[in-house]
């Protein structure tokens, strides 16, 4: 597992999420641990390192 810190696109607080580096390309929805709003995550790993990460507001 890989801990990644980023800013929530809803509340702008810095949060962290555990990402599974064993899956190279991932796209899924996770709720913010602060404001509970849904965030669409798009992550790409290469050799166990994050090479692309985006956290998008998918609306309420």
N, CA, C and O of each residue as an XYZ file, in Angstrom:
240
protein
N       0.845     -1.186      0.000
C       0.000      0.000      0.000
C       0.888      1.246      0.000
O       2.017      1.226      0.489
N       0.363      2.294     -0.544
C       1.102      3.545     -0.735
C       0.232      4.680     -0.208
O      -0.890      4.860     -0.680
N       0.728      5.450      0.762
C      -0.039      6.579      1.293
C       0.244      7.818      0.453
O       1.396      8.196      0.243
N      -0.832      8.441     -0.021
C      -0.705      9.622     -0.878
C      -1.488     10.781     -0.259
O      -2.657     10.625      0.094
N      -0.846     11.934     -0.129
C      -1.469     13.136      0.429
C      -1.873     14.064     -0.708
O      -1.122     14.245     -1.666
N      -3.069     14.652     -0.598
C      -3.545     15.578     -1.619
C      -4.627     16.463     -1.019
O      -5.063     16.243      0.111
N      -5.053     17.456     -1.773
C      -6.074     18.399     -1.323
C      -7.440     17.977     -1.860
O      -7.598     17.725     -3.054
N      -8.427     17.903     -0.959
C      -9.784     17.552     -1.369
C     -10.323     18.644     -2.294
O     -10.205     19.828     -1.980
N     -10.921     18.256     -3.444
C     -11.477     19.259     -4.359
C     -12.790     19.883     -3.853
O     -13.308     20.809     -4.478
N     -13.325     19.394     -2.746
C     -14.555     19.944     -2.173
C     -14.246     20.926     -1.039
O     -14.653     22.087     -1.089
N     -13.522     20.453     -0.017
C     -13.303     21.269      1.183
C     -11.901     21.872      1.246
O     -11.625     22.688      2.125
N     -11.012     21.485      0.331
C      -9.651     21.995      0.210
C      -8.728     21.615      1.370
O      -7.623     22.145      1.484
N      -9.181     20.695      2.233
C      -8.326     20.202      3.317
C      -7.352     19.169      2.756
O      -7.675     18.446      1.813
N      -6.159     19.108      3.342
C      -5.213     18.065      2.943
C      -5.640     16.754      3.589
O      -5.845     16.681      4.801
N      -5.769     15.731      2.768
C      -6.141     14.411      3.255
C      -5.160     13.391      2.700
O      -4.365     13.700      1.812
N      -5.218     12.189      3.222
C      -4.385     11.116      2.685
C      -5.265      9.900      2.425
O      -6.275      9.682      3.093
N      -4.857      9.129      1.448
C      -5.541      7.876      1.140
C      -4.493      6.823      0.875
O      -3.410      7.115      0.369
N      -4.830      5.584      1.226
C      -3.961      4.459      0.922
C      -4.298      3.955     -0.468
O      -5.452      3.640     -0.762
N      -3.290      3.880     -1.319
C      -3.464      3.440     -2.695
C      -2.779      2.095     -2.880
O      -1.735      1.841     -2.279
N      -3.354      1.240     -3.699
C      -2.818     -0.089     -3.965
C      -1.888     -0.030     -5.176
O      -2.348      0.059     -6.314
N      -0.590     -0.079     -4.926
C       0.401      0.040     -5.993
C       0.493     -1.218     -6.854
O       1.182     -1.208     -7.874
N      -0.186     -2.298     -6.469
C      -0.119     -3.532     -7.263
C      -1.005     -3.468     -8.514
O      -0.886     -4.306     -9.407
N      -1.892     -2.468     -8.570
C      -2.753     -2.281     -9.745
C      -2.256     -1.041    -10.480
O      -2.351      0.069     -9.955
N      -1.727     -1.220    -11.692
C      -1.052     -0.136    -12.408
C      -1.960      1.063    -12.694
O      -1.573      2.199    -12.422
N      -3.148      0.833    -13.231
C      -4.074      1.908    -13.598
C      -5.351      1.748    -12.789
O      -5.955      0.675    -12.783
N      -5.768      2.820    -12.102
C      -6.956      2.759    -11.256
C      -7.807      4.004    -11.456
O      -7.289      5.106    -11.634
N      -9.114      3.811    -11.424
C     -10.050      4.927    -11.453
C     -11.241      4.507    -10.604
O     -11.922      3.530    -10.916
N     -11.486      5.249     -9.531
C     -12.574      4.890     -8.624
C     -13.016      6.098     -7.817
O     -12.394      7.159     -7.880
N     -14.092      5.934     -7.057
C     -14.655      7.015     -6.241
C     -14.462      6.672     -4.771
O     -14.742      5.553     -4.340
N     -13.985      7.639     -4.016
C     -13.747      7.491     -2.580
C     -14.263      8.756     -1.903
O     -14.145      9.846     -2.463
N     -14.824      8.629     -0.723
C     -15.316      9.791      0.013
C     -14.188     10.474      0.788
O     -13.301      9.808      1.322
N     -14.227     11.795      0.843
C     -13.274     12.575      1.629
C     -13.463     12.230      3.105
O     -14.593     12.148      3.586
N     -12.362     12.028      3.818
C     -12.437     11.696      5.246
C     -12.811     12.899      6.107
O     -13.142     12.729      7.280
N     -12.767     14.109      5.552
C     -13.119     15.327      6.292
C     -14.577     15.726      6.021
O     -15.374     15.827      6.954
N     -14.926     15.951      4.747
C     -16.261     16.473      4.409
C     -17.224     15.400      3.894
O     -18.410     15.676      3.713
N     -16.736     14.198      3.659
C     -17.541     13.043      3.216
C     -18.097     13.162      1.792
O     -18.931     12.346      1.400
N     -17.663     14.145      1.017
C     -18.109     14.269     -0.366
C     -17.316     13.305     -1.250
O     -16.164     12.995     -0.944
N     -17.918     12.829     -2.341
C     -17.239     11.878     -3.221
C     -16.164     12.540     -4.077
O     -16.343     13.646     -4.587
N     -15.050     11.837     -4.219
C     -13.918     12.294     -5.031
C     -13.611     11.203     -6.042
O     -13.475     10.035     -5.679
N     -13.501     11.581     -7.311
C     -13.089     10.623     -8.327
C     -11.566     10.626     -8.392
O     -10.951     11.655     -8.671
N     -10.966      9.477     -8.133
C      -9.515      9.337     -8.168
C      -9.099      8.621     -9.438
O      -9.709      7.628     -9.833
N      -8.063      9.129    -10.070
C      -7.485      8.509    -11.258
C      -5.985      8.411    -10.990
O      -5.297      9.428    -10.900
N      -5.481      7.174    -10.864
C      -4.102      6.961    -10.428
C      -3.402      6.000    -11.378
O      -3.980      5.002    -11.809
N      -2.146      6.315    -11.699
C      -1.309      5.414    -12.475
C      -0.001      5.209    -11.729
O       0.636      6.163    -11.282
N       0.388      3.942    -11.604
C       1.655      3.576    -10.969
C       2.612      3.041    -12.022
O       2.197      2.446    -13.016
N       3.899      3.262    -11.785
C       4.941      2.670    -12.606
C       6.077      2.293    -11.670
O       6.613      3.149    -10.966
N       6.441      1.034    -11.658
C       7.476      0.519    -10.754
C       7.183      0.861     -9.297
O       8.092      1.201     -8.540
N       5.914      0.770     -8.905
C       5.514      1.012     -7.527
C       5.435      2.461     -7.107
O       5.195      2.751     -5.935
N       5.634      3.390     -8.048
C       5.586      4.825     -7.757
C       4.438      5.477     -8.525
O       4.133      5.081     -9.650
N       3.804      6.480     -7.912
C       2.729      7.218     -8.580
C       3.336      8.082     -9.686
O       4.212      8.906     -9.425
N       2.869      7.891    -10.921
C       3.325      8.728    -12.030
C       2.232      9.669    -12.518
O       2.507     10.642    -13.220
N       0.969      9.370    -12.136
C      -0.147     10.253    -12.474
C      -1.178     10.127    -11.360
O      -1.532      9.024    -10.943
N      -1.659     11.293    -10.880
C      -2.684     11.291     -9.850
C      -3.592     12.486    -10.069
O      -3.121     13.614    -10.213
N      -4.907     12.235    -10.096
C      -5.851     13.346    -10.123
C      -7.011     13.016     -9.199
O      -7.464     11.875     -9.109
N      -7.474     14.055     -8.517
C      -8.624     13.952     -7.623
C      -9.634     14.992     -8.081
O      -9.382     16.194     -7.992
N     -10.783     14.525     -8.573
C     -11.767     15.422     -9.172
C     -13.055     15.479     -8.364
O     -13.482     14.496     -7.759
N     -13.654     16.658     -8.372
C     -14.960     16.889     -7.773
C     -15.993     16.314     -8.725
O     -16.056     16.721     -9.885
N     -16.807     15.369     -8.253
C     -17.828     14.797     -9.132
C     -19.209     15.359     -8.832
O     -20.212     14.819     -9.301
N     -19.273     16.433     -8.059
C     -20.541     17.083     -7.781
C     -21.245     16.481     -6.583
O     -20.819     15.477     -6.012
N     -22.331     17.128     -6.228
C     -23.093     16.671     -5.058
C     -24.493     16.327     -5.473
O     -25.302     15.921     -4.638
